Amino acid sequence: MQINGAALGLAVAAIAGLTLAFIGHPAVQLPPPPAPAAVASSGATAFVLKSVSVDLPTSTEVFPGGATAETINANCLSCHSAGMVLTQPNLPKAAWHGIVDKMIHAYKAPVDDGEMTAIVDYLATTKGPK
């Protein structure tokens, strides 16, 4: 296939224009996106995103146990209410260790690895098998 100079020039100009439009060059203006009604009437599905505000419940409840609960209160109440944790099933220490490890490493809970033992010990004592 042979391309003459004029066709090649047009192709290069078209690619350059699309590239400039893609990167948002101020000299190249793309048409505004269609209104949701126009999109819906064309057979496409329109999604309208709206910001929402969520009020989460607050709690002043802490884990019982005074000094023995100090580490769990300092680390876990930023994401969990004490009531939510204390209504979980009684689990063996190994299970609590796995759960706390998942919170720290998978969910990125801001808990120092050195405090993990105190949290697991508290949960095993408070919510371990009876």
Disulfide bonds with the S-S distance in Angstrom:
none
